């Protein structure tokens, strides 16, 4: 029986592409450097902030990575939250599942995930949030998902991970957790979906909602 649903953030819970592009281009612009190209935009959408900064600034002799990291730490992500687009059926999905299983997040965001969850009123749904800053190694390494499984004492077969990228495929595969591909049919996955309502109709969720434990698993 399904006990745990783990979600990626960017590309799953939120369409964050424009917010990410604006944030990193602002950092580049601060040093009078040109904006990212398409490949770099794709890269920062999937990777941690540290990996992304190394990728987009390694072409340049100046500034140093330490200077870029310092600017990033001083930058306020709050203005970019308005550019995030929450999936329209996410909240309904969380409401329908929270009473039946545990909900968690594994993301390559760092500290920006918590203001984001607060801004959209989602913090109370999730009992465990793992980031690139709190995991021993960021995705695609399995560390964050392994810690979530251990926290809830779940076996891999008792969980699902919902992601949208090759990084997420490797992340789930490293733990042998069944993978649901969100809005990306090119990925190898147990299931492919284009909305959260579709996830509710999948066999693991349908079985849970139609007869599973409804004891009320709020965030813990």
N, C-alpha and C positions, 0 to 999 in steps of 0.2 A: 504493500500500500504506500502511496506517495505521502511523505512526511515533510518535505522541504522543497520550496521553489526559490531559486536564486536567479536574480536578474542582473544583467549588465545595465549600465545607465545610458551611455551615449549610443544613439542609434536604436535603442530599445524603448526605454522609458521616455526618452526625450529625443527629438530631432535637434541635435546640438551643433550641427555642422557650421551654421553661420556664426554662432557664438564663439566656437573654437577658432574659426578663421579670423574673426574680428579681434579676438584676444591676442593671438600670436602675431598678427599683422601690426597691432599696436606696439608690441615689444620691438618688432623690427623697425617700425617707423621712429621709435624713440632714438634709435641709433642711425637714423637716416639711411636705412637699408630698404631695398625693394620688397614688396609683399611676396608671400609664398606663391609657388607654382602649384599646379593641380596635384602632382605627386606628393608634394609636401602637405597639402591640404588633406589628402587621403591618409597620410601617415599620422598626422596629429589627431585625426579622428579616432584612431585605434590604440595609440600608445600613451604611455605615461608622460607627464610633463617633463621629467628629466630626460627621457629618451627623445621627446619631441624637440626640446631646446637643442640638444646635441645635433639632431638631424638638420634643423633649419639654420643653425649658426655655424656649422663646421666649415662652410664654404669661405668664411670670412676670417681674416687675421685679427680684426678688431670688431667688436669688443671681445674680451675673454669670457669664457663660460661662467667664471665666477661673477663677473659683472652682470651678465644676463640673469643668472640665478638670483642675485641680489635685487635686481629690478623686479623680477617675477614675485619675489617674496613681499616687496613693498606695494605691488599692484593690487588694487581692489577689484575682485571679480564681480562684485555686486552689479555694476552697470550692464554686464553681459547676460545676466539672468533673464532680462526681458527679451533677449533674442532666442531663448530656449523655447521649444514647442513641445509641450507634454502631449503624449499620445491621448487622444480624446476618450478612449475607453479604459485607460490605465486605472483610474480611481475605482471604477466599478469592478474591475478585475480584482483589485486589492481587497475591496469590501467583501466580495463573494468568496475569496479564498482564505482570508485571515482567520476565520473561525474553524477552518479544517486542517490547516497545516502552517508550518513556520515559513516566514518570508525573510529573505536576506538579499543583500547586494554585494556583488564582487565587481569592482570597477577599477580602471586604471587612472581615474581621477585621484587627486590627493585631497587637500583640505577643502576644495571647492564643493565637494559633494554635500557637505553638511549645510552650508547656507542655501544650496539649491533645494534640498529636501525641506528645509524650514520655509523657504520662500513659497513653495507650492503646497505646504501643509501635508507632507507625506512622511514626516519623521516617525510618527507613531506606528506606522505599518510594519516597520522593519526592526527585528530584534538584533540583527548582526549586520554591520556594514564594514566590508573590507576594502581598502584602497591601496594604491601603489605605495603609499607612505606607511601603512600599517602592516602590510604583508612583508615577509622576509624577502621575497622577490616578486616583482609585478607580473601580471599576465604577459606572455602566455604560460609562464611557470604555474604549476598547480597550487602553490602555497596558500593563496587566499581561500580557494575553494576547499582545500584540505582542512584549514582552520575552521571554516563554517561547518563542515561535516562533523568535525570533532566537537564543536560547541553544542550541536544539537544531537550528538550521538547517533548520527544517521549513517547508514551504509550508502554507497554510491547509487545502488539500484533504488533507494528510497527517495532520491532527489532528482530534480531536473534543473538544467541551466539554460537560460534563454539569452542568446547573444546574436550578433549580426555580422561577425567578421571572422577571418581565418585565425586571428589571435584568440577569439572566444572558442573556436573549435578545438584548438590545441589545449586551451585552459581546461575545458570540460573533459577532453580525452585523457589528459594527464591524471585525472581522478577516476576515470571510467564512469563519469556521470552522464546520463543520457542528455543529448543536446537538442534544443529546439532552435531552428534558424528563423530569425525574425526579419521579414522583408528582404531576404537574400536567398533565392532558390539555387544559387550556384554553390552553396556550401553543402558538404556532406552532413547529414543530420538525421535523427530519428524522425523528426517532423519538421515541416516547413509551414509557417504561418505568416499572415500579413496584418494581423490585429490581435489584440488581447482576447477579444471575444472568440476568435478561432481557437486559442489555447484552451479556453473553457470547454470546448467541444471535443478536445482530444481524449482518447481512451483513458489515460491516467487521471486527468482532471474530472472527466465525466463520472468515472467510478467513485472518485473521492467525494464529489459534490452530491451524488445521488445515494450515498450510503456510507460514507466514511465517517470518521470521528468528527463530530460537531461540538466538541467540548469547549471550544473557544480558545484557540491558540493565539492570544495577542502577543505583541512583541515582548520577547524575554531573552 
